[in-house]
Amino acid sequence: MPLIVWDHSYSVGSPQLDADHQRFLDILGRVYDLWRQGQPDTVALNALFDELQSFTDEHFTREEAALAAREYPVDLLLAHHEMHHELKRHVVEFRARHLSGQAPDRLTDEMIRFLKHWLLDHIMNEDMKYRPFFTQQRHA
């Protein structure tokens, strides 16, 4: 069972960005599955860090470009970019702690809690601000 099950209420009005958000939830679910094993495998955790860092960069670039193309207000776009930058900083920090040998079970638990809160909060409170820019485009 996934940690977070995708719900239509999470939709931001863009099929591509919704698919990206679902992939984030999938990655988080795989981290959770690894954590539930007891002592997370460091090789598998490294692979998930690679995927998370790579996909975070890819998604944030795509999302910010889509917002700019839809003339999302510059001040909101800059604030959104800063939130993305902050998440990337946290992911890099989690990875550095992992590489320094911090107990993988504790680190994984902390990372799951942080990412779960951040993703849901970001999608429901920040990304929803741009939803009208996608839904109005479709109906215009």
Contacts in CASP RR format, 6 or more apart in sequence:
PFRMAT RR
TARGET T0000
AUTHOR 0000-0000-0000
METHOD contacts of the structure
MODEL  1
MPLIVWDHSYSVGSPQLDADHQRFLDILGRVYDLWRQGQPDTVALNALFD
ELQSFTDEHFTREEAALAAREYPVDLLLAHHEMHHELKRHVVEFRARHLS
GQAPDRLTDEMIRFLKHWLLDHIMNEDMKYRPFFTQQRHA
2 25 0 8 1.000
2 26 0 8 1.000
2 29 0 8 1.000
2 32 0 8 1.000
3 25 0 8 1.000
3 28 0 8 1.000
3 29 0 8 1.000
3 32 0 8 1.000
3 112 0 8 1.000
3 116 0 8 1.000
4 25 0 8 1.000
4 28 0 8 1.000
4 29 0 8 1.000
4 116 0 8 1.000
4 119 0 8 1.000
4 120 0 8 1.000
6 21 0 8 1.000
6 22 0 8 1.000
6 25 0 8 1.000
9 124 0 8 1.000
10 18 0 8 1.000
10 21 0 8 1.000
10 123 0 8 1.000
10 124 0 8 1.000
11 18 0 8 1.000
11 131 0 8 1.000
12 18 0 8 1.000
12 21 0 8 1.000
12 123 0 8 1.000
12 127 0 8 1.000
12 128 0 8 1.000
12 130 0 8 1.000
12 131 0 8 1.000
12 134 0 8 1.000
13 131 0 8 1.000
13 134 0 8 1.000
13 135 0 8 1.000
13 138 0 8 1.000
14 66 0 8 1.000
14 134 0 8 1.000
16 62 0 8 1.000
16 66 0 8 1.000
17 59 0 8 1.000
17 62 0 8 1.000
17 63 0 8 1.000
17 66 0 8 1.000
17 127 0 8 1.000
17 134 0 8 1.000
20 55 0 8 1.000
20 59 0 8 1.000
20 62 0 8 1.000
20 63 0 8 1.000
21 119 0 8 1.000
21 123 0 8 1.000
21 127 0 8 1.000
23 55 0 8 1.000
23 59 0 8 1.000
24 55 0 8 1.000
24 59 0 8 1.000
24 119 0 8 1.000
25 119 0 8 1.000
27 48 0 8 1.000
27 51 0 8 1.000
27 52 0 8 1.000
27 55 0 8 1.000
28 112 0 8 1.000
28 115 0 8 1.000
28 116 0 8 1.000
28 119 0 8 1.000
30 48 0 8 1.000
31 45 0 8 1.000
31 48 0 8 1.000
31 52 0 8 1.000
31 108 0 8 1.000
31 111 0 8 1.000
31 112 0 8 1.000
31 115 0 8 1.000
32 112 0 8 1.000
34 40 0 8 1.000
34 41 0 8 1.000
34 44 0 8 1.000
34 45 0 8 1.000
34 48 0 8 1.000
34 108 0 8 1.000
35 105 0 8 1.000
35 108 0 8 1.000
35 109 0 8 1.000
35 112 0 8 1.000
38 105 0 8 1.000
39 104 0 8 1.000
39 105 0 8 1.000
40 104 0 8 1.000
40 105 0 8 1.000
40 108 0 8 1.000
42 98 0 8 1.000
42 104 0 8 1.000
45 98 0 8 1.000
45 104 0 8 1.000
45 108 0 8 1.000
46 98 0 8 1.000
49 91 0 8 1.000
49 94 0 8 1.000
49 95 0 8 1.000
49 98 0 8 1.000
52 91 0 8 1.000
53 88 0 8 1.000
53 91 0 8 1.000
53 92 0 8 1.000
53 95 0 8 1.000
56 84 0 8 1.000
56 87 0 8 1.000
56 88 0 8 1.000
56 91 0 8 1.000
57 88 0 8 1.000
60 81 0 8 1.000
60 84 0 8 1.000
60 88 0 8 1.000
63 80 0 8 1.000
63 84 0 8 1.000
63 127 0 8 1.000
64 77 0 8 1.000
64 80 0 8 1.000
64 81 0 8 1.000
64 84 0 8 1.000
66 134 0 8 1.000
67 77 0 8 1.000
67 80 0 8 1.000
67 130 0 8 1.000
67 133 0 8 1.000
68 77 0 8 1.000
70 130 0 8 1.000
70 133 0 8 1.000
70 134 0 8 1.000
70 137 0 8 1.000
71 133 0 8 1.000
72 80 0 8 1.000
72 130 0 8 1.000
72 133 0 8 1.000
76 129 0 8 1.000
76 130 0 8 1.000
80 126 0 8 1.000
80 130 0 8 1.000
83 122 0 8 1.000
83 126 0 8 1.000
87 118 0 8 1.000
87 122 0 8 1.000
90 114 0 8 1.000
90 118 0 8 1.000
94 107 0 8 1.000
94 110 0 8 1.000
94 111 0 8 1.000
94 114 0 8 1.000
97 107 0 8 1.000
98 104 0 8 1.000
98 107 0 8 1.000
END
